[in-house]
Amino acid sequence: MTKAFVFPGQGSQTVGMGQVLAQTYPEAKAVFDEVDAALGQNLSEIMWDGPQETLTLTENAQPALMAVSMAVMRVLQARGLQLADTAAYVAGHSLGEYAALTAAGALQLEDASRLLKLRGQAMQRAVPVGVGAMAALLGLEFSVVVEIAKEAASETQVCAAANDNANGQVVISGHAEAVERAIELAKTRGAKRAMNLPVSAPFHCSLMQPAADEMAAALAETNIKAPSVPLIANVTAEATQDPELIRNLLIEQVTGSVRWRESMIWAANQGVTKLVEIGTGKVLTGMARRIDERLSARALNTPDDIQDFAN
């Protein structure tokens, strides 16, 4: 059985995330302490006590999700898991790519923490609240959504397919008015559902270019090593271990589409049969079978999950 370890993105955050891990395992508690120290912020308190709206702020949600993923990895490693002996690939959904790279030793935990904090702040700075929007269009093929986004865009307003998550599950991003037009168009094209998402900025579209520029400057100063297992990158849906290419792909990813469906099909075509989701929630696990019936998946986020997997 060939495995890929996958790491969730934004939307999986919830108050209480990682708390049981920290209470159960000293290795997990150490991760949260290290992230707090790197940020100069008591992020773990926000993660465990809320409020939810503070946790959901993208500058907090991004490092928080990575921290839980790395807490799970540290616990597994303390029980003898060697990633390179266990997984053929790693992949992460959007910000999860940073967790995947940290798990594979390409990024240091403190660097990943600071980069994700900056990524969240830069994304929020790029577009004033209320100017941009994102929406989920369900029940339409990706190619149809691309056409709808093109129609909804105008000379002055952006609309693009941002996340190709699974068959019939595509997220669009852009100016709020253009996204609203796309929602109405989708309903006429047979979408099962089309609804705005509760996000504070239009991620993964060209409106994020100022954030990409900020990330380019920060990543230029960051030491990136070759990951111990290849990363299946969001923007190419193919694997690489080249540190300089990874640096460039992390910049491109800010404005580019998350090609998750294609990435998982690519993995299955390389012989991957099992996805192991590391971190908060079970979003990627739920999408696996919908993407490709060759893939099964399990999520590791509780002590029981970890115990079961480690045995």
ABEGO torsion letter per residue (X at the ends): XBBBBBBBBBGABBBGBGAAAAAABAAAAAAAAAAAAAAGBBAAAAAAAOBAAAAABAAAAAAAAAAAAAAAAAAAAAAGBBAAAABABBBBBEAAAAAAAAAAGABBAAAAAAAAAAAAAAAAAABBBGABBBBBBBGBBAAAAAAAAAAABBAABBBBBABBABBGBBBBBEBAAAAAAAAAAAAAAGBABBBBBBBABBBGBAAAAAAAAAAAAAAAABBBBBBABBBBBAAAGBBBABAAAAAAAAAAAAABBBBAAAAAAAAAAAGBABBBBBEBEAAAAAAAAAABAABBBBBBABAAAAAAAAX
